[in-house]
């Protein structure tokens, strides 16, 4: 009997392990979320890429209809080196955009800003905002006389994320086509194979546009052929090099093909490669400098892509929702898997990513340094810290610019720019130049990487970034203003993350206060790890930072049940009318980031934060929010012990929380993709599964109602 009981017990234990502890089938997890497109859907474009170069395709698996997809998710070909500037005949200087401000810091400050009045200052601001801008490097499409989107029939396009390849099968004008497209994991190479049963030869085209320099578009002006040129530099059997000249910008396109084919110019900046048959296999490399050697074959690129992607999916973290009973779990898993892929191909290069990645231009293609946390904080939490390390090195290259900004504003240390480009030049902005919440990001992100490294790796990390973190914290401590009357430090002369407030009158926004506290404390830890003494000024500022300011809720939108005596955290200490002013309950509910993005601190009262969270949930103007606001709310709810609200936040039915078939976070007609939302989702999921320092609960961000059996592997805790 004892043997039977033991056997029964072992069977039960093994069964339990099979449900809860069996390794996740990584391949099945990825493949069940591969997107499939069966119609010409301009919001369902699929991409391949490698983190610093990406290529986006229409339903044909190529870029056959770039004009038609212009207002959808555009068919971009972008690389981190692909930038262009228009001429500057007026010889406008960045110094002409500087505006003198006095925010009560005891000295005058110069900010690069925009101007309303006509004149050189406004002209300079406009030029430096739009220059440099990213280029579309060139379209590779199917060439067929008179082919239109309406001609595409019986389409089945699939993104195979496990191998990093797009396949497309369709009919066009009575003929069948099969297209495969793949990106090299390291180089800016697109390789493909096109086959057909048509009696006509397979032909692809290479089309090149002039940059637009506009705020948000596909960067393609097809009407300016006289302003740029595409020349044949060299050609041998099966290989050719084209030279692109756009004003002072020059780059090259190298093309290799396997079957017998002919390359010829059809029109200015329009080349075609016609095979002598029904199959064409090619590789196309976009290069900042000329190289004449033949490039890798399609088979080689496809194999390297598959190897890279299988390693990515196998070695990083994974989250499996397949055992969840909540009907929303399937959609949440889809968003999570697709977000990993999109961010890996678009936001893991040697410079910070723009908000639309490498798909199309937003803010002229420039990147926003307050968004780097949302783009990339998930990487160390999901076991890909080496990809974040690659981007962090950019901070070193732009330190002189950051020091210059701090000096012209009268502060110590370095002030990290907001809207910028690879050079680090701060783009003039009436908002961005006054933001400060990008400042502690280097400290936070470096800390996330440090926590994942070996002892030797940590020593190298401290040596490499220790001084930059000191300089970052020196600015933070110096910018805090001592309020002698109340024996405290305040933050003023800033626009906070909730951008509806004005720099001249705003002081003590809640998220920035909490972030200053966390940043200074963490910077001190980095000094101690390096065997250095703590900085007395940093400790003094951190110990005397103002606590978050609370005020009466009043009668807010949709919250008549709240009494006048209810205390809620304000958008800033300078905004006592927060909950009765529409502009102050719009944009980002950044106050929730003080507990969520950040760990709890002495500056925050848990009860007031909980009341604030409850009010925001029903009273906020959710029609004026952004994609990363929902993960921020979810992280706040998880840390406050409200897992049901955390899940509800991630899946809130709002326009800016929409995730398209391809996984992109849709915002509006201008921002059809918005990658900070994807990154925020992955960071929130890491916190909801693995928790944070000191948290011992399993899956603290998911309800314990039997519907959320979330399995995960490899995730790391947040601070």
C-alpha positions, 0 to 999 in steps of 0.5 A: 500500500505504501508503494502505491501511495508513493507512486500516486504521490509521484504521479501527482507531483510530476503532473503538477510540474508539467503544468507549472514547471515544464520549460516553455516551448519557445518556438510554439510560443513565437509561431502561434503569434506570427502575423498573417496578412490576407488583404492589401491593408495599409496598417498591416505592413510587416518588417524585417531588420536587425536593430539598426536597419529595417525594411518594411513591406506591403502585402507583396513581401516587397515595397511595390506600392509605397505611395499607396501605403503612404498614410498607413504604416509606410514602407520604410528602408532606414538605417541609423546612418541614413541622415540628410540635411538641406542646404543652409544658404542663410548660414543660420546658427544654432546660437540664434535659437537661444532664448534667455530665461531666468527661472530663479536659479540665481543665474541666467539660462539659455534655451534652444527654443522656437520663435513665433516672430518672423526673423532669423531666430525663427528661421534658425529654429525651423532649420535646426528642427528639421535638419538633419532628418532621416532618409528613405534609402530606397524601395525594392518592389515588384515591377509589373506594368500597370500593377495596382493594389486592386490587382492583388488576389488570394494573398497570404503574407506571413512574418515568420518571427522564429526565423526572421523571414517574410513570405508572400504568396498571391496572384496578380493579373492571372499569375501566381507569385511567391516572394521571400524577404529577409534581413542580414542580422548584422549588415544593412542587407535585404535579400530575397527570392521571387518566383512566378508562373507568369510567362513574363520574366520576373522583374524587381525595381529599385526606386529612390526618392528625395527627402521631404524634411517634414515632421511626420511622413515616409520621407519620400518626395517622388516629384523632385528627381532634379534634386538627386541622382542615382548613378551606376558606379560599376557592374560585373556579371551578377553584381552592380554598385549604384551611387546616390547623391542628394545635395552633400549626402552620398551613399551607395547601393550594392546589388547582387543576383544569382540567375542571369538578369539585366540591370538597367535604368528605366527613368531618373532614380528608377532602376529595374533588374529583369531576370531571364526567366521566372525566378530572381534571387538577389541581395541588396546592401545599403552602404554609407561608403563604397564597397565593390565586393559581391555581397552575401547570397540569399541562402547565406543571409537567410541562414544567418537570420534564422540562427540569430532569431532562434538565439534571440528567442531561446536565450532571452526571457519568455512569457506564456499565457496559453494556460490562462482562462481569461479570454483577454490573455490571448491578445495580451500574449500576441502584443507581448511577442510582437513587441519583442520582435518589433523593438529588436528590429527597430530600436536596438542600434548604436544610437537611440531610436526614434518613436516610430523606429526605422519605419518612417519619420516622426519629429523629422526622424530625430529621437527623444531622449526621454523616450529611451527608457520606454524603448529600451528599459525592457531589454535587461529585464528580458535578458538582452542587456547587451542590446541596451549596452550597445545604445548606452555608448552613445551617451559617451559620444555626446557628452561634450554637447551635454556639458555645453548645454549645462554650462550655457544654462549655468549648471554643473555637470551635464544636461542630457538633450531631449530632441536630437540626432546622432551628433547630439545637437539639441533641436530647438523646441518650445517644450523639449528644451525645458524637460528634465525627466530624461536626465536620470535615465542614464543612471536607471538604465545603467543600473538595470544593465549592471544588475545583470552582469558578472562580477567582472562585467560590473567592474567594467560597467562601473569604470566605463559609466561611473564618471558620466553618472557622477556628471549626470547627478552633479547637474541634478543636485545643482539644478535643485533650488534650496528653499531656505524658508521651508528647509527643502529643495524644489525643482522649478523652471521646467516642463514636466513629463505631463507637458500641459504645464508651463516652465515659467510657473511650474515647480515640484512636479511629482514624478520628477521629484521622485525620479531625482530622489531615486537617481541621486540615491542610485548615483551614490551607490555607484560611487560606493561600488567604485570605492569613492566617498558619497557626495555630501551635496547629493545626500543633502538634496535627496534628504531635503527634496520636497515630498509630493504635493497633495491637494483637494480633489474637488469635483473632477470629470466623472468623479462627483462622488469624491468629496472636497476633503479627499487628498490627491497628488497634484500635477505639480505643487504649483497646480492646486487646481489640478482636478478641476482643470481639463488641461491638467487631467490630460496628457500623461498621468505622470504622477503615477510614475512616482510609484510604478516606474520608480520604487516607493520612496519616502516622498510618497504616501501610499494612501494618497497615491492609492486615492490618486490612482483611483481618481485617475482611473475614472476621471482622467481625460483618456482621449488625450493620452499616449501609448506608454501611459497604460503600462505606466498605470499598470506598473503603478497598480501592481506596486499598489497591490491592485493586479486586476487594475494592472491587467485592465490598464494594459488592455484598456479599450482606447485608441492610443492603446490599439495594437495593429495586426503587425503589433504596432501601437497605433496612436492617431493619423500622424503616429500610426506606430509608436514604439514607446508603447510596445517597450512600456508593455514589455517593462510592465509585463516584467514587473507584473511577473517577476516583481521588484526588489523586496517583492516575494509574491509570484506574478504580483501583477496578475489576479489570483482568481484562477484565470491568470496562470501566467508562466514565464522564464528568465525575467528579472526584477525591477528596482 
